[in-house]
Amino acid sequence: MTYLNSNQLKQYQDDGYVAPINAINKDEANEIRKEIEFIENKWPDELKGSGRNYVHLISSIFDKIAHNNNILNAVESLIGKNILICGTTLFIKNPNEKG
């Protein structure tokens, strides 16, 4: 069964991305935020530079995101069932931060 509808598939073909996708709920988003804040407080330099890569290997919360069915189903609609997670990268923009 295809997760993305025909309009979303067309958007991907035309624009190279699909948005929005209902991937996580508010409670899960709060859990992710708390995890980022925990890591930043416990290991202040851990999520800087290359430390923002492969976070799913150091955090069970991010590993859960990497295996999120809503995300995987959307990706499967585009590339098929043979999905390999070869990396994760955090792009963090704090409030009032330019860029």
C-alpha positions as a printed Julia matrix, in Angstrom:
99×3 Matrix{Float64}:
  0.0    0.0    0.0
  1.35   3.44  -0.9
  1.55   5.87   2.0
  1.98   9.05  -0.03
 -0.95  10.1   -2.2
 -0.65  11.07  -5.85
 -0.41  14.81  -5.06
  2.44  14.18  -2.62
  4.25  11.96  -5.13
  3.88  14.7   -7.75
  5.2   17.29  -5.29
  8.24  15.1   -4.72
  8.81  14.71  -8.46
  8.37  18.46  -9.09
 10.02  19.96  -5.99
 12.28  17.24  -4.57
 10.54  17.12  -1.2
  7.17  16.35   0.38
  5.69  18.37   3.23
  3.98  18.04   5.52
  4.11  14.39   6.57
  2.43  13.4    9.81
  5.44  11.65  11.33
  5.26  12.34  15.07
  2.74  13.67  17.54
  3.17  16.48  20.1
  4.22  14.13  22.91
  6.89  12.53  20.71
  8.15  15.98  19.68
  8.47  16.94  23.35
 10.32  13.68  24.04
 12.79  14.52  21.25
 13.3   18.04  22.58
 13.94  16.71  26.1
 16.47  14.24  24.69
 18.34  16.99  22.83
 18.37  19.15  25.95
 19.55  16.2   28.06
 22.44  15.48  25.68
 23.37  19.18  25.45
 23.39  19.51  29.26
 25.22  16.26  30.01
 27.77  16.53  27.16
 27.85  20.23  26.1
 29.95  19.71  22.97
 28.45  16.39  21.85
 25.97  17.83  19.33
 28.34  20.32  17.71
 29.92  19.85  14.3
 30.28  16.21  13.34
 28.71  15.23  16.68
 25.33  15.93  15.1
 25.82  12.9   12.85
 24.76   9.34  13.64
 22.78  10.43  16.71
 20.58   7.35  16.34
 23.59   5.3   17.5
 23.92   7.12  20.85
 20.25   7.77  21.66
 17.38   5.3   21.88
 14.96   8.2   21.26
 16.61   9.01  17.92
 16.87   5.32  17.07
 13.1    5.13  17.55
 12.68   8.04  15.1
 14.93   6.29  12.58
 12.5    3.34  12.72
  9.3    5.43  12.75
  6.72   3.69  10.55
  5.19   6.96   9.32
  8.58   8.13   8.03
  9.56   4.73   6.65
  6.23   4.3    4.87
  6.64   7.69   3.17
 10.19   6.81   2.1
  9.01   3.4    0.9
  6.49   5.17  -1.36
  9.44   6.85  -3.06
 12.21   4.24  -3.16
 10.61   0.9   -2.34
 10.95  -1.48   0.61
 14.73  -1.9    0.58
 15.55   0.93   3.02
 18.92   1.29   4.76
 19.57   3.84   7.48
 23.14   4.87   6.79
 23.19   8.02   8.89
 21.29  10.66  10.79
 22.09  14.34  11.09
 20.54  16.91  13.41
 19.96  20.4   12.09
 19.29  22.37  15.27
 18.14  25.99  15.17
 17.65  27.48  18.6
 15.06  30.24  19.23
 16.27  33.73  18.26
 19.2   32.25  16.34
 19.79  33.71  12.89
 20.27  31.42   9.94
